[in-house]
Amino acid sequence: MSATQRRRPKKEKKPAVIIRLAWRLGYQPGRVMREVLEWIEVLAVAGALAALIMIFVTVRMHVPTDSMYPTIDGDQNGWKADSFFVDRITYYFRDPKPGSIVVFRHTDAVFVQRIMEGSPAEAAGMADGERLYYLNTVPVYTKTLAEDALARWEAGTPLLLSTIGGGQYDLGEKPAGASTFEDLGIVIREKRIRYVKRLVAVGGQTVYIEDGDIYVDGERLEDERFDREYDSNSPHYLFGVNPEVPTVVPEGHYFVLGDNSKASFDSRYWGFVDDRDMIGVPYLRVWPLNRFGLMR
């Protein structure tokens, strides 16, 4: 028997899954339609893999403000802003470290989702969809912050709720035992977005800003990553700005600041980032092209 005769026949290529499925359904596609179906399968698999990567491995984002300038350049319109990929795997294997740039989810605004019938809020004339601003003198940066203040006030305390549009609503006196917005007849919806900031302190540490410098556990941070002027003079700041009473970061939480302090909405306003809300670490800048490269 010759070498040619001994050669094994080539294995026949297995039809694509989508074609075999079509056969099972009783459809016999022609040559052109088979090619179309094979391309559909390839694109579907590629799309599914891309979706899995974006959900579990990496995500692309940009910062629409200058809160992290000059480390990350931002732009209100987005097209001039740095665009970068975020590694979502790292924090499954290690904890975030102070000095790192971190990406996380946090409340950006608090809205009225629904007003309950017969409630103080309905009597005051509040409407669905309004964005909350102040409860008495407490800014409503997050639902939790405002409700913590409400729970501390004594029964009978007059309650005035203001909204971003200029609305002022007299909710009467605080009912005995009231500690949530729902107790006042307001169902809340929080708008949460991705933020990018620099991690300053972790759970169990104390932090405050004085004369433009950051102090953690009483020690001034001298690392070059913190070599910038940090603002502590706004009356809107609630955390980390009083040297006489340093802010204690709760366990399982983080204190974060923007590198461009005066243009940053960060922990000075709303407090802390929960460990569960951490997303990952920026690692590759892809736009603009003249700044393309790995991010520290």
C-alpha positions in Angstrom: 0.0 0.0 0.0 1.4 3.4 -1.0 2.0 6.4 1.4 -0.8 8.2 -0.4 -3.2 5.3 0.2 -2.2 5.0 3.9 -2.8 8.8 4.5 -5.9 9.4 6.7 -8.8 11.2 5.2 -9.3 14.8 6.4 -11.8 15.3 9.1 -14.9 16.9 7.8 -15.5 20.4 9.3 -18.4 20.4 11.8 -21.2 22.7 10.8 -21.8 25.8 13.0 -24.1 25.4 16.0 -26.6 27.8 14.5 -26.8 25.7 11.3 -27.3 22.5 13.2 -30.0 24.2 15.2 -31.6 25.3 11.9 -31.6 21.7 10.7 -33.3 20.6 13.9 -36.0 23.1 13.3 -36.5 21.7 9.8 -34.8 24.5 7.9 -32.2 23.7 5.2 -30.2 26.9 4.5 -28.5 27.2 1.1 -24.8 28.0 0.6 -25.2 31.8 0.9 -27.5 31.6 3.9 -25.2 29.2 5.6 -22.4 31.7 5.4 -24.7 34.5 6.7 -25.7 32.3 9.7 -22.1 31.4 10.4 -21.2 35.1 10.5 -24.2 35.8 12.8 -22.9 33.1 15.2 -19.3 34.5 15.2 -20.7 38.1 15.9 -23.0 36.8 18.7 -20.2 34.9 20.4 -17.9 37.9 20.1 -20.6 40.2 21.5 -21.2 37.8 24.4 -17.5 37.6 25.3 -17.2 41.4 25.1 -20.2 41.8 27.4 -18.7 39.4 29.9 -15.4 41.2 29.8 -17.0 44.6 30.3 -19.1 43.2 33.2 -16.5 41.2 35.1 -13.0 42.1 33.8 -12.7 45.7 32.6 -14.8 48.8 31.8 -14.0 51.9 29.8 -14.8 55.3 31.2 -13.9 59.0 31.4 -14.2 61.8 33.9 -16.6 64.6 32.8 -15.1 67.1 35.2 -11.6 68.4 36.2 -11.9 66.8 39.7 -8.7 64.7 39.1 -6.7 67.2 37.0 -3.8 67.0 36.1 -3.7 63.2 36.9 -6.7 62.6 34.7 -7.9 65.3 32.4 -11.7 65.9 32.2 -14.1 67.8 30.0 -17.7 68.7 30.5 -18.6 67.6 26.9 -16.6 64.4 27.2 -14.8 64.4 23.8 -11.7 66.1 25.2 -11.6 64.1 28.4 -9.1 61.3 29.1 -10.7 57.9 28.3 -9.3 54.9 30.1 -9.9 51.3 31.0 -10.5 50.1 34.6 -9.3 46.8 35.9 -12.2 45.2 37.8 -10.2 42.1 38.9 -7.6 43.6 41.2 -9.7 44.1 44.3 -10.9 40.5 44.3 -7.3 39.6 45.4 -6.1 42.6 47.4 -7.4 45.5 49.4 -7.3 49.1 48.0 -4.2 51.0 49.3 -3.9 54.7 50.2 -2.4 56.7 47.4 -4.1 54.6 44.7 -6.5 56.1 42.2 -9.8 54.1 42.6 -13.1 53.8 40.7 -16.2 53.2 42.7 -20.0 53.7 42.7 -21.6 56.4 44.9 -24.7 58.6 45.2 -24.6 61.6 42.9 -28.1 63.0 43.7 -31.2 62.2 45.7 -34.6 62.4 44.1 -38.2 62.0 45.2 -39.5 58.8 43.6 -43.0 59.0 45.1 -45.1 61.0 47.6 -47.2 58.9 49.8 -50.9 59.7 50.2 -52.0 61.5 53.4 -48.4 62.2 54.4 -46.8 65.5 55.6 -44.9 65.7 52.2 -48.2 65.5 50.3 -49.7 68.2 52.6 -46.7 70.4 51.9 -47.3 70.1 48.1 -44.2 68.1 47.2 -44.1 66.4 43.8 -42.5 63.3 42.3 -39.1 63.7 40.6 -37.8 66.7 42.6 -34.1 66.6 43.6 -33.6 67.1 47.3 -31.2 69.8 48.5 -31.4 70.4 52.3 -33.3 69.0 55.2 -33.3 71.9 57.7 -29.6 72.8 57.6 -28.3 69.3 56.6 -27.4 68.9 52.9 -29.0 65.8 51.3 -25.8 64.4 49.7 -27.1 60.9 50.4 -30.2 59.4 51.8 -28.3 57.9 54.7 -26.7 61.2 55.8 -29.9 63.1 55.9 -31.8 60.3 57.7 -29.0 60.0 60.3 -29.6 63.7 61.1 -33.4 63.2 61.2 -33.0 60.3 63.6 -30.9 62.5 66.0 -33.4 65.3 66.2 -36.0 65.3 68.9 -39.7 64.8 68.3 -41.4 68.2 67.6 -38.4 69.6 65.7 -39.7 71.8 62.8 -38.8 70.2 59.4 -38.1 72.2 56.3 -37.1 70.4 53.1 -35.7 72.3 50.2 -35.1 71.2 46.6 -32.6 72.1 43.9 -35.2 73.9 41.9 -35.8 76.4 44.8 -38.8 74.7 46.4 -39.3 75.1 50.1 -41.6 72.6 51.9 -42.8 72.9 55.5 -43.2 69.3 56.7 -44.4 70.4 60.1 -42.9 69.0 63.3 -41.0 65.8 63.4 -43.3 62.9 64.5 -42.2 60.8 67.4 -40.0 57.9 66.2 -39.6 59.3 62.7 -36.1 58.4 61.4 -36.5 57.9 57.6 -37.9 59.9 54.6 -40.7 57.3 54.3 -41.8 58.3 57.8 -42.4 61.8 56.3 -44.2 60.3 53.3 -41.3 60.4 50.8 -40.0 57.4 48.9 -36.5 58.1 47.8 -34.5 57.3 44.6 -30.7 57.7 44.6 -28.9 58.3 41.4 -25.6 56.5 41.6 -22.7 56.9 39.2 -19.0 55.9 38.8 -16.5 58.2 40.5 -12.7 58.3 40.1 -10.8 59.7 43.2 -7.6 59.1 45.1 -7.8 56.9 48.2 -6.5 58.8 51.3 -7.5 56.7 54.3 -9.0 53.3 55.1 -11.2 52.0 57.9 -10.0 52.6 61.4 -7.8 55.6 60.4 -8.4 59.3 61.2 -8.1 62.0 58.6 -8.2 65.8 58.4 -7.0 68.7 56.2 -5.1 71.6 57.6 -3.4 74.4 55.8 -3.8 72.6 52.5 -2.1 69.3 53.7 -3.7 66.0 54.6 -3.1 64.3 57.9 -3.8 60.6 58.5 -3.5 59.3 62.0 -1.9 62.6 62.9 0.9 62.3 60.4 1.1 64.7 57.4 1.1 62.8 54.1 4.3 63.7 52.2 4.2 61.3 49.3 4.3 63.0 45.9 0.8 61.7 45.2 -0.5 64.0 47.8 1.7 66.9 46.9 -1.1 69.4 46.1 -3.2 72.0 47.8 -6.3 70.5 49.5 -9.2 72.9 50.2 -11.0 72.8 53.6 -12.8 76.1 53.8 -16.2 75.5 52.3 -19.2 75.4 54.7 -20.5 72.6 52.6 -17.7 70.2 53.8 -18.9 67.8 56.5 -15.9 65.4 56.8 -12.1 65.6 57.2 -11.8 69.3 57.5 -11.7 69.9 61.3 -8.2 69.4 62.8 -9.6 69.5 66.3 -12.0 66.6 65.7 -10.4 64.4 63.0 -12.8 62.3 61.0 -12.7 58.5 61.8 -13.2 56.3 58.8 -15.5 53.4 59.6 -14.2 49.8 59.2 -15.0 48.5 55.7 -15.0 52.1 54.3 -12.6 54.5 52.6 -12.0 58.3 52.5 -11.3 59.6 49.0 -10.4 63.0 47.6 -10.0 64.5 44.1 -6.5 65.7 43.1 -8.1 69.0 42.0 -9.5 69.7 45.4 -11.6 72.8 44.7 -13.4 71.1 41.8 -14.1 67.8 43.4 -17.3 66.4 44.9 -15.8 63.8 47.3 -15.6 62.5 50.9 -15.4 66.0 52.3 -19.1 66.3 51.3 -20.7 62.9 51.6 -18.3 60.9 53.8 -17.2 57.4 52.9 -17.1 54.8 50.2 -18.3 51.3 51.2 -16.0 48.5 50.3 -18.8 46.8 48.4 -19.0 49.8 46.0 -15.4 49.6 44.9 -15.1 48.8 41.2 -11.4 48.8 40.4 -8.2 50.6 39.3 -7.6 52.7 36.1 -4.7 51.0 34.2 -4.7 52.1 30.5 -5.4 55.5 29.0 -6.5 55.2 25.4 -7.5 58.8 24.6 -6.3 61.4 23.7 -3.6 59.6 21.7 -0.8 61.9 22.9 -1.5 60.7 26.4 -1.9 57.0 25.5 -0.2 54.6 27.9 -0.3 52.8 31.2 -1.6 54.8 34.2 0.2 54.7 37.5 
